């Protein structure tokens, strides 16, 4: 959108000035992106406000599976969405079943629009922003958490290509994504060309990550029978002394400082 953003300004002020106050202009851009179709908008809001699974998004939008899939296919062709599959292939479970795909917005801004702006457009259009800000406040942490997770995936790719993880030097990734089933979610799962497996957790919170987070991640991998070579953790606020003492060739700890290039 070619907008220069001063990140020292509180985000609420930026949202009001650059999005809510310009709703009428931005609405036209969004409509051009999505063909202005109400069914498309309902599904996009269902994805933005839900768990990103196709089935739950269709239920939220009250649209049949067949109609929903056709719309999702079109939104993927329009490059508004992209499909994501669970990396179940890295699990050695014999009785594995296929879980529903998830959907990712190609732009975090469009995700914000359909989570906050589109469902509450009437108030925003009339200059009443209270309900929209209340919803943003309630959902800010989950919205930011996914963006941090996506950035963590990108950082891992750069770290491996720059040989910053000793145990993975000279390696290249052939798979990078997430694992989920009906009971377990793993924020990051990857495999190198030589077959080494990486599993990770991404936490964008105002408290340091403790050893228990690593223990939880290891237990998840054990439950789904994934043999991991390197664990990676990404944290906004750093790590406890106990966890930092465990750093090794098999455990890499990233902080927000690692995102500075």
N, C-alpha and C positions, 0 to 999 in steps of 0.2 A: 504493500500500500504506500510505500515510500514516505513513511512518517518518521521523523526523528523523535525519539522518546528520551526524556530526561528521567533516568531510573532513580534519581535521588528524590523525586516527587512521590508522595504517597500514591499507591496504586488506585485508591478510590477516586482521587482527584483526576488522575489520568483517564480512568474509565468514564467519568462524567464528561470530561472535556472532549475526549477523542472518540467516544462511542455513543453514549446516551444523547449528548447534545447534537450529534451528527446522525441520529437514527434515520431520518428520512433519506439521506444520501446513501448511507450504508445499506439500507433495506433494498434499494435498487440494485446495488452490486451483488448482494446475496441472492436476490431473485434471479438475476442473470446467471448466477452460478448454479442454481438449482431448478431452473425452468419455471420458477414461481409456482410450483405444484404443491398444494396443501398436503397431499399424502407424503410427498418427499419430506416436507417440513416436520410432519408428525413423527416420521421414523427417525429423522435426524435428532429431534428432541428426545425421543425414546432412548437413542444411543447415548447422547450427551448426559442424560440424567440417570442412566441405568448402569448395569454391569458390563456393557459393551457386547453381550451375547446377542446373536441374531434373534433367537426365539423370544427373549425377554423384551427386546426392542419392538418386535411386532405386536406382542401382547400389550405393551404400553400404548402403542399407536392404534390398537384395535383394528389391525390389518391382517388379513390371512397370510399364511406362510408363503404360498405361491406368489401372491401379489407383492409381498414384502421382499422376497428374493429377487424378483424382477426389478424392483425399485433399487435395491442395493446394488445389483449388477450395473444398472445405469449410472448410479452415483459413483461407482468405482471407475467406470469408463470416463466419467466427467472429472475424475481425480479429486473428488470431494472426500471419498472414503477409500480405505484399502482393507482387504480381508486379512485376518491373522489366524493362523492355526496353532494349536497347542503343540509343543515339541514332544509329543508322546513317543516319537520314534527313538528318543534317547533313553527311554525307560525299558527295562528288561522284564517287565511284568508280562506273564503269559496270558492273563485273562483281561487284557486291556480292551476298553471299549472306546469308540470315537466320541469325543465331546463336541458340543456346538462351537462353531467358529466365533471369533470376536471381531469387532470392527474398530478401526482407528481412523480418526479424522486426520487428513494430511496436513491440516493447519489448526493449531491450538486456538487461533482466533475464531474460526468457524465453530469449533466445539463450544467456546464461550458463548457465541451468539445463540446457538440452539439450546444451551442449558439455561441461560439467563435472559437474553433479550427476546427471542422469538416467543416463548411461552407467556411473557409479561409485556408484550409490545404495546398494549392499550395504554397502560400507565406511563410507560416511557414516552410514547407518542404525545401524550398530554403534558409531559414535563414533570410527572410524579414518579420519582425514582426510588422511593422508600422500599417498596416491595422487592424491587430488583436488587437493591443493595443488601436487603435482609437475606435474600436467597444466596447472593454471592458470599456473604459472610458465613453462612451455614455450609457452603460447599467449597470454600476457598482451599481448604487443606486437601481435599480429594482431587480438586482440579490441579493444584500445584504438584501433588504427589505423582500423578501420571506423567506430567511434563518432565519432572526430575528423573523419573524412571527412563523415559525415552532418551534424555540427555546422557544418562548413565550408560545406556547401550552404545551411544555414539562414542563416549569416552573410552569404553572398553576397546572398541575397534581401533581407535587411535593409539591406545596404549600398547596393543599387540603389534600394530604395524610399526611402532617406534621402538619395539623390543624393550619395553619398560617393565615387563613381568618376567623375571629370570627363568621360571620354569617353562615359559611359552616363547622363548626367544627363537626366532627363525620360523615361527608358526604363522599360519593364516587361517582365518575363520571360514568355515563352509556352512555353518548354521549359527544363527543368533536370533533369539526370541524369548518366549516365556513358556512355562508349563502350567497347565491348569487341568483339573478334572472336577468332579462334583464336590470334592472335599479338600483339595490341596491346591495352593497357588505358589508358584516360584517366580519371583520378579524377573530373573534373568537366567537364561540357560543358553549355552553355546558349545560348539564342537569345532575343533581345529582339523585341518587337513590330515594330520597324523593320527587323529582319533582321540586327542585329549579333550576332556569335558570340563567345562567351567560352569559353576552355579553361583548366583549372587542374590543379594537383598539390597533394596534401595530405600532409605528412610529419610524423608524430608520432614524432620521434627525438631523441636527446640530443646531436645535432650540428647545427651551422648548415648551412643549405642553401647550396650553392655555385652558381655560374653554370652548371655542367654540368647541373644539374637542369632549368633553363630550356631549355638547348640540347636536352636529351633530349625535353622536352615538345613543343618546336617541331618536332623531327624526327618524332615520332609523328603529329602533326597533318598534316605534309607527306606522310607515307607513306599516310595514309588520305584524302588530298585534302580536308582541311577548312581553309577559309580563315578565319583567326582575327583578330578585331579587337582583343580585349583578353585578355591572359594574366593569371591570378591565381594566386598561390602562398600556401599556408597552412603555417606552420611553428611547431613547439613551441619551438624554441630560437633562432629568428631567422635572419639571413642573413649571408653573407660581405660584406666591404666592397665587393668587386668587383661582387657582385650588387646591393647597395643602390645603387650608383652608376648602375645601369641603370634605376632607377625612372622612369616616364614616364606619360603618359596611356594608354599601351598596356600598361603593366605595373604591377599593384597587388600589394603585398606585405603579407600579413596575419600578425600574430603572436598569441600567446595573449592579449595585452593587448586586442586588438580584440574578444574575446569577453566583456569586462566591460561590463555595461549597468547 
